[in-house]
Amino acid sequence: MAFSGALGSLEDFGSTAALFDLAGCVLALALCVAGYMLRHARRTGGWIAVLGAGLFSVVWLDYLRGGRLQDAPVPLSALALNIAIVALVGWNWRQLRASRGHVGA
């Protein structure tokens, strides 16, 4: 009997795991850029942080939906952290400045 979850069957787990890892690395890099931009009070960093946290939440919700509740504390804590990121950025949105409209000198 083959396992079949939300991300695919056990036979193609290698390619699914590689795509999952690649997506995680891309999203982590986006959150690093967002942190840098938030440090400089840029509104673009806020958008990247909210969208990145939202994408991470979708990934963790898909993970939980696949029937993997035996290791639920990790995804649930990740969801809590993503909700905290969205709440803190939303709470401080007025302090963020819009990006400059010009490029160059």
N, C-alpha and C positions, 0 to 999 in steps of 0.2 A: 504494500500500500504506500503510495507516494504522498509526501507532504505537499500541500498546495496552499500557500498563504496569499496575502495581499500583494507581495512583491514577486510572486512567481513560484514555480515548483522547485523541488530540491535538486533536480537534474541541472537546471540552469542557474544554480545558486552562485557559482563562481563569477559569472558575468554580472549578475544582479548585485552581488556584493561589491564588485569593482566599481560599478556605476554609482552605488550608494556611497562608497568612499570618495569617489571623485566629486560627487555633488556636495558631500560634506566639506571637502577641502575648499571648493569654490565658495560655498556659503560662509565658511570660516574666514576666508580671505576678504570677502565682502564686509563682514562684521568688523574686521580689523581696520579696513578703510573707513568704515562708518565711525568707529571709535576715534580715529585720528581727526576726522572732520568734525565730530561732536566736540572734541577737545578745543577746536578752533571756532566753536559755536556756529557751524554752518548748517543751514536747514537741509541741504542735500544729504549730509550725514544722518540726519534724523529720518529722512525717507529711506535711506539704505538700511538703517538699523531696524525700522519698523517692518520693511519688506523682508529683510533677512530673517528676523525673528519669526515672522509669519510663515516663511517657507520652512524653517526648521520645525515649527509647530506642526505643519502639514505632514512633514516626513515622520515625526514621532507619532502623530495620530494614525498615520497609515501603518506604522510598526505595531501599535497597540491593536489596531483593527484586524491585523493578521492573526490574532489569537495567541500572541506571545505575552500573556499576562504573568508568566512565572517570573520574569525579570522586570516587572512593572515599576519598581522604585526609580530606576534610572530614567526612563522616558517621562515619568510623572514629574520628577524634579527638573528635567529639561524643559517641560512645558511650563512649570512654575517660573523658571528663570526667564523664559521667553515672554511670558505675560508681564513679568516685572520690567523687562526691557521696554516693552511697548508702553506700559503705564508710566515709567519714568520719562521717556522721551515725550509722550503726550502731555505730561504734567508740566514739563519745562519747554514746551514748544514756543512760547512767546519770547523766550530768551535767545532763540536761535535766529541768526541773521540770514537773509536771503543771499545767495551767491552773487558775486559781482556780475554785472551785465556785459562787461567788455573783456576782451582777451588781448594781452600784449601791453605795450607801454602807453 
